Amino acid sequence: MELGSVSDWVSAGCNAVMAGTAVYAAWKAPKWIDKRKHENAYDIAKKIILDDLPELKYKIESTTDDITFLDTLINNVHAINGFINSEHCEYCLSKFRTKQNPTSVINKKLRKLQRLGWSVKKPYHLT
């Protein structure tokens, strides 16, 4: 019976350690994946609350102010002839022509939260 060389024993020992590490990683993987999903969902929720909702609120308020202002001017156009210019109208309309609507961005992130396992109570659909 041949026992092999020292390098064979070292190689066999390293393989056993590697197999043990793989089994341990496979055993811990579901917990790590759940933790990682929760961290990702938390980051998305934090971004919605701290960035997206204040931006949406600002956009709604400023657009409402502009619409009220334009409505006042249009209702009083006979008294203030020539006060409405195309630059101001274009500025007001530019708020509606943004590339990404904040409500669609928020809805997309809320759907992503649901896919990550978070419970999002309906109605959450912002239109």
C-alpha positions as CSV (number, residue, x, y, z in Angstrom):
1,M,0.0,0.0,0.0
2,E,1.3,3.4,-1.0
3,L,0.5,6.5,1.0
4,G,1.6,9.1,-1.5
5,S,3.9,12.1,-1.2
6,V,3.5,15.1,1.0
7,S,2.2,17.2,-1.9
8,D,-0.6,14.6,-2.5
9,W,-1.6,14.9,1.1
10,V,-1.5,18.7,1.0
11,S,-3.6,18.7,-2.2
12,A,-6.1,16.3,-0.7
13,G,-6.4,18.5,2.4
14,C,-6.9,21.6,0.3
15,N,-9.6,19.9,-1.7
16,A,-11.4,18.8,1.5
17,V,-11.2,22.4,2.8
18,M,-12.5,23.7,-0.6
19,A,-15.4,21.2,-0.5
20,G,-16.3,22.2,3.0
21,T,-16.3,25.9,2.1
22,A,-18.6,25.2,-0.9
23,V,-21.0,23.3,1.3
24,Y,-21.0,26.1,3.9
25,A,-21.5,28.8,1.2
26,A,-24.4,26.8,-0.3
27,W,-25.9,26.5,3.2
28,K,-25.6,30.3,3.8
29,A,-26.6,31.5,0.3
30,P,-30.4,31.7,0.9
31,K,-29.9,33.9,3.9
32,W,-27.4,36.2,2.1
33,I,-29.7,36.5,-0.9
34,D,-32.7,37.5,1.3
35,K,-30.5,40.0,3.1
36,R,-29.2,41.4,-0.2
37,K,-32.8,41.7,-1.6
38,H,-33.9,43.5,1.5
39,E,-31.0,46.0,1.3
40,N,-31.7,46.7,-2.4
41,A,-35.4,47.2,-1.7
42,Y,-34.5,49.5,1.2
43,D,-32.3,51.6,-1.0
44,I,-35.1,51.9,-3.6
45,A,-37.7,52.9,-1.0
46,K,-35.3,55.5,0.5
47,K,-34.7,57.0,-2.9
48,I,-38.5,57.2,-3.5
49,I,-39.1,58.9,-0.2
50,L,-36.1,61.3,-0.2
51,D,-35.7,62.1,-3.8
52,D,-38.6,61.2,-6.1
53,L,-41.6,62.2,-4.0
54,P,-40.2,65.7,-3.1
55,E,-39.4,66.2,-6.8
56,L,-42.9,65.2,-7.8
57,K,-44.4,67.5,-5.1
58,Y,-42.3,70.4,-6.4
59,K,-43.3,69.7,-10.0
60,I,-47.0,69.6,-9.0
61,E,-46.8,72.8,-7.0
62,S,-44.8,74.8,-9.6
63,T,-47.0,73.6,-12.5
64,T,-50.1,74.5,-10.5
65,D,-48.7,78.0,-9.9
66,D,-47.9,78.4,-13.6
67,I,-51.4,77.2,-14.6
68,T,-53.1,79.5,-12.2
69,F,-50.9,82.4,-13.4
70,L,-51.7,81.7,-17.1
71,D,-55.4,81.2,-16.3
72,T,-55.4,84.6,-14.6
73,L,-53.7,86.2,-17.6
74,I,-56.0,84.5,-20.1
75,N,-59.1,85.6,-18.1
76,N,-57.8,89.2,-18.0
77,V,-56.3,89.2,-21.5
78,H,-58.4,92.2,-22.6
79,A,-57.0,94.3,-19.7
80,I,-53.4,93.1,-20.1
81,N,-53.0,92.9,-23.9
82,G,-49.6,91.6,-24.9
83,F,-48.5,90.5,-21.5
84,I,-48.5,86.8,-22.3
85,N,-45.5,86.1,-24.5
86,S,-44.5,82.9,-26.2
87,E,-41.4,82.4,-24.1
88,H,-43.4,82.2,-20.9
89,C,-45.9,79.8,-22.5
90,E,-43.0,77.7,-23.7
91,Y,-41.4,77.7,-20.3
92,C,-44.7,76.5,-18.7
93,L,-45.2,73.8,-21.3
94,S,-41.6,72.6,-20.9
95,K,-42.5,71.2,-17.5
96,F,-44.9,68.8,-19.2
97,R,-42.3,67.8,-21.8
98,T,-39.7,66.2,-19.5
99,K,-38.1,63.0,-20.7
100,Q,-39.2,61.0,-17.7
101,N,-42.4,61.7,-15.9
102,P,-41.8,61.5,-12.1
103,T,-45.0,59.4,-11.6
104,S,-43.9,56.8,-14.0
105,V,-40.4,56.6,-12.3
106,I,-42.0,56.2,-8.9
107,N,-44.5,53.5,-10.2
108,K,-41.6,51.6,-11.8
109,K,-39.7,51.6,-8.5
110,L,-42.8,50.5,-6.6
111,R,-43.2,47.6,-8.9
112,K,-39.5,46.7,-8.4
113,L,-40.1,46.8,-4.6
114,Q,-42.9,44.3,-5.1
115,R,-40.7,42.0,-7.1
116,L,-38.1,42.2,-4.3
117,G,-40.7,40.9,-1.8
118,W,-41.9,44.1,-0.2
119,S,-45.6,44.6,0.3
120,V,-46.8,47.8,-1.4
121,K,-50.4,48.6,-0.5
122,K,-52.6,49.5,-3.4
123,P,-53.8,51.9,-4.7
124,Y,-50.3,53.2,-5.2
125,H,-50.6,53.9,-8.9
126,L,-49.7,57.5,-9.5
127,T,-51.0,59.0,-12.7
